[in-house]
Amino acid sequence: MQSLYEAPNKLPWTINVKLRDLNDTSELERFVENDSSMKNMLDAKAPSYADGHREAIDYIGTAMHKIEVIGLAAAGVFALIAILIIFNTIRMAIFNRKEEIYMMRLVGASRSFIVGPFVVEASLYGVIAAIIAGSLIYALMFLLGPRLGAVVEPTLNLMSTYWYFAAAALLMVGILLGIISSLLATRKYLKIK
């Protein structure tokens, strides 16, 4: 703070603060009101989180919350669709291999021996779906990122820095959805005791 006063810079300076929760500015207000070095630097103009800007900040906070809820709901719908598609694919595989399954039962194959190939097949579908989805997401983000600018810049930076976490998460979700749907299909259509 002291170097700000000593610097020969004649241009005005600003402090940009990002809040974790846009609807709770109490900690920022306490800091501005109680910190003596901050009081000396403030000019006559009120901080931008107060007065007329409060309405805009509330609107942005509400909009961001709605976008998060809509995004989570869309992710849930897409996950359900993926489960149903893999479920139907495994169901068709079970019907196509009905005679093989019957023969395995006759020779005394265990439930896990019969169900195992379907779980592996569904897991591979999940991996392929994750690779396709990840490729599409990255391609769209890098193609549309420069056009959308600051809107997607934080997401783009996060995706490019931690791409391996995103790839691992997509693969895990794909495999998990595949396993869940295959277990549902085999449980429903394979009456194995």
N, C-alpha and C positions, 0 to 999 in steps of 0.2 A: 504494500500500500504506500509506503514511504517513497518508493522509487517512482510512483506515478506523479508525485509532486515535483520531484527533482528532474524528471525527464524534460528535455527541451522541446518535446513534441507540442506543437500548437494546435493540432487537430483534436477535436473532442473525442472522448473515449466512452465506451459503453461496457456494461457488464450484462451478459446474457446468461440467464439462469433457467435451467430446465427442471420442472417439478415432476416428481414421481406421480402425484395425483393432482390433476388440474383443479379439482374442486376443493382442495385443502391448501390454502396459501398462508395458513396461520404461522408456520415456522418461518417463512420468508418475511412476513410482516414483522414478526418479533425480531428477526435479525436486523432488518432495516431500521426499526425504531430504537433498538437497544445498543447496537454497535456504534461506538463513538467515531471510529474512523469512517464508517459508512455515512454517518450523519454529516460529517464535514465535506464529503464528496458530493452529496446530493444537491441538486439545484432546486429552484423553486417549484419545478414541475413535479407533480406527484408520480410515484412509480406506476408503471403501466398495468399492474395487476389490479389496481384500484379504479374507482370512479366508473367512467363510461366503458372501459375495457372489460369490466367484470362480466357484463352481459355476453360479450364475444367469447371470453374464456369459458364461461358456463356452457355456451352453445357448442364450442369445440370439444369440451370434456364430455358432454352428452353424446355428441356425434361419434366420438372415438369409442365410447362404451357400446353404442349401438352397432358400430362396425365390428367390434370384437365379438359380440353376441351373434351377429349374422355370420361372421366367419366361422365360428365354432359350430353353429347349426349347419352350415354348408358342408363343413368337414364331416360332421356326423352323417349327413345324408349321403355323401359320396362314399363313406366307409360302409354304410348299409347297402348301397348299390353294389359295391365291390364284393361284399359278402354274398349277396344274392347271385351275382354272376358266377362266382367261383363255386357256390353251392350247386347251382344248376349244372355247371360243367362236370363236377365230381359225380353228381347224380347220373348224368348221362354215361360217364365212365363206368359207374357201378352197373348200370343196365347193360352196357356193352360187354362187360366181363362177367355176366351172371353165371355162365357155365363154369368159368375158371373158379369163381368164388365157391360154387357148389362143390366142385371137385376138391378144393382145398378143405372145405368143411368135412367131406367124406374121409379124407386121409388124416384128419385130426389137427389141422393147423390152428394155432392160437388166434385169438381175436387181434392181437397186435400185429401178427404176421399178415393177416388179411387186410387190416386197416392201414398199416404202415405205408404201402405204396401210394395210397390215395392222399395221405397226409404229405408225403414228399412231393407228389405231383402238384398239389395245391400250394405248397410252399414255393415251388418253382414258378408257378403262375404269379404268386405274390412278388417274387424277386423280379420277374420280367416286368410286371406292372409298375413296380417301384422305379426301375431303371427308365422306363418310358416316361413316367410322370416326372421324375427328377430332371430328365433331359429337356422335357417340354417347359418345365418351370424355369430352369436356368436359361434356356434359349429365349423365352419371353421376357424374363427380367433383364437380360443383357441387350436384347433388341429394343425393348420399350423403355428401359431405364433412362437413357439419355433424353428421350422425348418427354418423359414425365418429371424428370429433374428431381427436385427436393422431396417430392412425394414418396418416391421409392428408394431414394439414396441410402437411408439407414439400413433398409432391408437388403439392398444390393451389396453394401459394404459388409454386412453381417454374413451374407451368403458366400461372398468371395473369400472372406477371411476364414470362416469356419465351415467350408464346404464338406469336409469329411464328417462333421457331426450331422449335418443335414442329410448326407448320403446314408450314413449309418442309421439315422432315425427312419428315413424312408424305407430302407431295407427291412428294418425290424418291424415296422408297421405292416409292410407288405407280407412278410412271413407270418406275422401274427394273425392278420386277416385271413390268410390262406389256411392256416391251421384251424382257426375257429370254424370257418365255413366247411372245411373237409370233415371235421369232427361232427358237426351238425348233420351233414349229409350222410356220413357213414352210420351215425347213430340212428337216423330215421329210416334209412333204406337197407341197412344190413342188420337183420335181426339175429345177431350172434349172441349166444349165451356164454 
